[in-house]
Amino acid sequence: MAIQISTRKKEEAVLIRSLIQLGQYFSKLHDYHSAIEKIERAVKILHAKNVRFTSDNQQADQGHVISHVVSRDGIYLEAIASLTHCYRAIDNHEKCGEFASKGARMARGVNNPDIEFHCLGEAGRSFQQLGKWTDALEAFELQSELLSEASLPIAWADCLLGIVDCYEKLDRFADGFETLMELQAKCDSDFVLRIRIFDRLAKFQEENLGDIKGAIRSLESLLYASIKIKQSRKEREAYYNLGRLHGKLERYEQAERCLEKAHQIDIENQSMNPELEIELARVALLLKKYSKVFIY
């Protein structure tokens, strides 16, 4: 009897692992519905076998069962992490948030910071899509507690920009600005992330703080990073927005120079932008350069 039970448990473990791996394979093929079907079947089997999640105190008192419980917990967490990815891919944010929140709690209970970090990020993004900004902020703030000086800059950026989005929706503009300034320092050496951060910072300063001069400084940093790694699209955006903001401050000569540089990039890329051409014509008119008005 004992051998039969042991054999059955091994067969169940193989089945569960196979279902999860098959689901992950379907996920790589972007067949997310099939992936969810397989992985959820594995989760149901785990539930049916009364999978328990041992607390730290229980682990201390019952050391002889730690390896069995943690192993099953690990399989369960792997399944949940895969499900959150699949549900977000099909825009089922309710399910994604539900599984991600559960996964984060369980990962914390078994001291698995990597899956906890992943699940908290998925939960935060799902809650944002659902307009649950307070819940999203809570998820991202918990995620930020797992960050350290050794964390990759992209991890800092994804987490803290999520927090900024929540602060903005909750009208906590001072907190949002403070977070962006913290993030700027964390990602100072990564030009790709600097583009992303200064783009966000410039919009935040203009739209939420009314700080046009601050936004111009951020755009100048964005422009520098764009030129440094030869991202012409972001360079063009930076010149256009610099021209637009200089125009707001009635610095029309500076506005014209920036807009003309943006226009030159459009010409080189063989693209047209009526919005830019209208702005150029408007600035030329304000500068009384009437011969230029009709060029654009």
N, C-alpha and C positions, 0 to 999 in steps of 0.2 A: 504493500500500500504506500509506504513512504517513498519508494522508488517511483511509483506511478505519479504521485503528487509532485515529486521533484521534476520528473519528465514533463508533466503538464505545465509547470511553472516556467520551465525553460522554453517550451514551445510558445507560451504566451509572450515571453520576453522577446523571442525572435519575431513573432508576429507584430508586436508593437513597434519594434525597431524597424521592421521592413515597411510598415505602413507609413511611418514618419519619413523614412528615406524616399519612399515612392512619392509622397506628397511634396517633398523638397525638390524632387526631380521634375514633377509637374510644374512647380513654381518657377523653376529655371526656364521652362518652356512657355511661361506666361499663361498656362492653363490653370488659373487660380481656383476656379470652381472645383476641378478635379482634385487639386492639392488640398483644398479645405475638406472635401469629402473624406479623403484618406486620413488626414491628420486628426480630424474630429473623431473618426472611428477609433483611432489609437487612444485618444483621450478618454472616450467612453469605456474602453476596456480597462484603462488605468483606474477610472472611477469605480467600476464594477468590482475591482479587486481591492477596494477599500484602501487606496493609497493614502498614507498619513504623512504629514509634514512635521517632523520632530523639532521641538523647540530646543534652544541651547541647554536649558536645565534638564530636559529629557535626555538629551544626548549625553550629558555628564553622568546621569544615573543609569543609562542603558547603553553603555558603550558597545555591547556585543551586537546591537542591531544597527549601529550607525552606517556601516558600509552598505547594507541592504536598502535602508530608507533613503540615504543621500543619493544612491545610484538611481532609484526610481524617481526621486525628486528631479534629478538632473535630466532624465528622459522627459519628464512632464514639462519642465521649463523649456527644453529644446522645442517641444511640440507647440507650446504657447507662443514662443518667440516667432516661430514659423507662421503660426496662425495670424498673429498681429500684422505681419508683413503682407500676407495674402488678403486679409480683409481691407487693409488700407489700399492695396492695389486695385480692388474693385469698388472703392469708395463706400464701403460699409463701415462708416466711422463709429456707429454705435457699438457694433461687435468688436471692432478694433480696440476701442477705448475700454470695453468691458474686459477683454482678455489681457490687454496690456496692463491694466490696473491690478488684476489678479496676479499676473506674472511678476510684477514689481514687488508686490507684497511677499509672494512666495520666495523670490530670489533673495530678498532681504533676510527672510527667516533662515535660509540655508547658507547665507553669506556668499552669494554669487553676484558680485558687483557688476560684472560685465553684462549679464542678462538683465539685472535690475536697471542699469543705465539705458540699455536698449529699450526696455519696456516703458520706462518713464518718458523717454523721448517720443515713442509711438503714442502713448496716452496723451501727452501734451498736444501733439499735432492733431490727433483725433478730436480732442475737446475743442481745439481752435476751430476746426471745420464745423463743429456742431454749435459754435457760438457760446460755449461754456467757458468763458474767459477766466473766471476765478479758479475753476477746476484745472484748466490748462496751466495757469500760473503756478498752482500748487505742485503739479507734476514736474514742471521745469525747475522749480526751486529745489525740489527734492533731488532732481537729477544734478543740479549744480553742486550739491553737497558731496557728490561722488567725484567731482573734478579735483585735480591737483596740479601742481607745477609740472608734473611729468606728463600730463594729458596732452594729446595732440591739439594743435590750434583749431583744427576743424571741429573737434568735439566742443571746445569752448565757444566757437562761433555758432554752431547749431543750437546749443543750449541757451546761450545768452541772447541771441537774436529772437528765439522763441519767447523769452522773458520780456524783451522789449516790445514785441507785438502785443503781448497781454497787457503790459503797462499802458500802451497807447490806447487800446480799446477800453481800458478801465479809467482813462483820463488821469493817469499817474505819470504826467509828463516829466517831472523832475527826476523821478526814479528811473524812467526810461533813458533819459539823457545820461544819468550817472552810470547806468549799466553799459551804455554804448561807449562811454569814455574808458571804462574798465576793460571792455573788450578790445578797444583800440590798442591798449598797452599789451594785451596778451598776444595779439596777432601781428605785431609790428614788423616782423621779418618775412611774412608770407604775403607777397604782392597780390596773389589771387584773392586771398581773404581780405586784404586791405581794400581792394576794389569793392567787394561786397559790403564791407563795413562802412566805408566812407560814403558809398551810395545811399545806404540806409540812414546814416547820420545826417547827410545833407538834407534829405527829405524830411527827416524828423525835426531838424532845426527850422526849416522853412515853414512846414505845415503846422507844427504843434507849438513851437516856441516863438515864431515870428522873428527869428534871428537870421536875417538875410546875410549879414556880414559873416556870421559863423558858418552859414551854409556855403558861402563862397569859399571860405578857407577849406572846408571839407571837400568841396568839388576840386579845388586846386590839388589837394592830396590825392584824390581819385584820379585826376588827370595825370599826375606824375606816375602813379602806379600803372596806369593804362599804357602810357608811353613806354615805360620800363619793360613791360612784357609784351608789347606790340599787340594790344587788343584794340583794334581800330574802332570797333563798334562802341565800346565804352569810352574811348577817347572822343569820339564824335558826340556822344551823349553829354560828356562832361563839358565840352566846348559850347554846345547848344544851351545847356542849363546855366553855365557861367554867363553867356550872353544875355539870357533871359533875366537873370538876377541882377546883373550890372544895369540892365535897362530899368529894373524896378527902382534902383537907387539913382536913376538919371545919370549914370555914367555911360553916356551913349557912345563915346569913342571906344571905350573898352568893350562895350557890348558889341559894337560892330566888328572889332577885331576877332572876338571869340566866335561870333556867328559866321563870319567869313571862313574861319578855319574849319568849322563844322561843315559848311557848304562845300569846301574844297575836298573834304573826305568823302562827302556824298558823290561828288563828281568822279573821284578816283574809283569809287565802288560802283559807279554807273547806277546810282539810285537817286530818286527824287523825293523831296519832302516838302509838300506845300506849306506846312506849318512853319518850317524854318524860313522858307522864302518870303512868307508874309511878314514874319518878324524882322527879317533883313530889310524889307521894303519900308516897314514902319520906322525902324531906327534911321534909315537913310533919310526919310522924310523929316524926322525930328532934327537931324543934323543939317537939314536943308541941302542935302546932296541930291538934288532932284534928278540929275542924270542917271543916278543909280536906282531910283525908285522903279523904273520900268524894265531894268535888266532882270530883276527877279520875278 
